[in-house]
Amino acid sequence: MDIDTHIYIMVTKTPMGNMKTMSYNLDHVEQGAPLSALKNGEYFRKIINGRVGKKVYTKGDYDFGIHKYWCDDMDDISRTVLLKGDTWVKVGFTY
């Protein structure tokens, strides 16, 4: 592994109040990672029902008022979507 390899650790609370920890090595993600694990400006594709979408987006800033990330569509510069941080996305593809 290279020195610049980064691992993202996400800690969530289950409905029963227990803490659940998940870690993702973003340099070797094959199936996907949560959107909140990406850096701003990073390219990704949404994973919908286990399939990788065709549209490419970039991660934008987090909106604390609506608790979602602003994501720009790379095919249409006037189109922006709001996605939750736990949305699964595919990274590490050639664009």
Phi, psi and omega per residue, in radians:
M1 nan 2.524 3.109
D2 -1.337 2.886 3.116
I3 -1.199 -0.578 -3.081
D4 -1.426 0.153 3.079
T5 -1.143 2.292 3.123
H6 -2.134 2.516 -3.132
I7 -2.044 2.344 3.130
Y8 -1.846 2.267 3.110
I9 -2.029 2.198 -3.126
M10 -2.008 2.203 3.099
V11 -1.936 2.154 -3.137
T12 -2.188 2.857 3.119
K13 -1.873 2.253 3.120
T14 -1.377 2.879 3.115
P15 -1.007 -0.454 -3.141
M16 -1.466 -0.028 3.110
G17 1.629 0.028 3.123
N18 -1.424 2.663 3.105
M19 -1.587 2.380 -3.131
K20 -2.165 2.236 -3.099
T21 -1.988 2.309 3.075
M22 -2.282 2.417 3.104
S23 -2.141 2.561 -3.101
Y24 -2.331 2.259 3.004
N25 -1.591 1.817 -2.999
L26 -1.243 -0.233 3.109
D27 -1.421 -0.299 -3.101
H28 -2.276 0.690 -3.128
V29 -1.471 2.098 3.104
E30 -1.751 -0.740 -3.054
Q31 -1.607 -0.359 3.115
G32 2.357 3.099 3.137
A33 -2.653 2.805 3.083
P34 -1.225 2.603 -3.108
L35 -1.029 -0.594 -3.111
S36 -1.147 -0.280 3.139
A37 -1.416 -0.274 -3.100
L38 -1.439 2.740 3.040
K39 -1.489 2.731 3.089
N40 -1.083 2.384 3.133
G41 1.550 -0.040 -3.119
E42 -1.409 2.460 3.140
Y43 -1.385 2.520 3.091
F44 -2.738 2.870 3.001
R45 -2.153 2.484 3.137
K46 -1.298 2.557 3.018
I47 -1.833 2.058 -3.103
I48 -2.109 2.070 -3.132
N49 0.929 0.700 3.095
G50 1.446 -0.011 3.131
R51 -1.990 2.506 -3.136
V52 -1.459 2.246 3.137
G53 -1.237 2.922 -3.111
K54 -1.568 -0.510 -3.092
K55 -1.320 2.495 3.129
V56 -1.869 2.335 -3.133
Y57 -2.163 2.846 2.955
T58 -2.074 2.491 -3.139
K59 -1.366 2.340 3.118
G60 -1.951 -2.710 -3.092
D61 -1.354 2.759 3.102
Y62 -1.563 2.321 3.105
D63 -1.740 1.902 -3.080
F64 -1.215 -0.379 3.137
G65 -1.243 -0.680 -3.116
I66 -1.962 0.012 3.063
H67 1.020 0.784 3.114
K68 -2.498 2.838 3.097
Y69 -1.681 2.443 3.001
W70 -1.441 2.188 -3.130
C71 -2.224 2.253 -3.094
D72 -1.655 2.366 3.065
D73 -1.366 2.246 -3.092
M74 -1.364 -0.333 3.118
D75 -1.461 -0.504 -3.094
D76 -2.316 1.847 -3.025
I77 -1.169 -0.299 3.136
S78 -1.614 0.055 -3.111
R79 -1.857 2.199 3.100
T80 -2.265 2.426 3.094
V81 -2.073 2.662 3.080
L82 -1.866 2.168 -3.101
L83 -2.218 2.516 3.074
K84 -1.267 2.747 -3.112
G85 -1.176 -0.389 -3.136
D86 -1.612 0.182 3.056
T87 -1.199 2.261 -3.138
W88 -1.423 2.304 -3.097
V89 -2.299 2.753 3.112
K90 -1.800 2.245 3.085
V91 -2.167 2.952 3.066
G92 1.435 0.575 3.098
F93 -1.996 2.882 3.128
T94 -1.579 2.187 -3.121
Y95 -1.985 nan nan
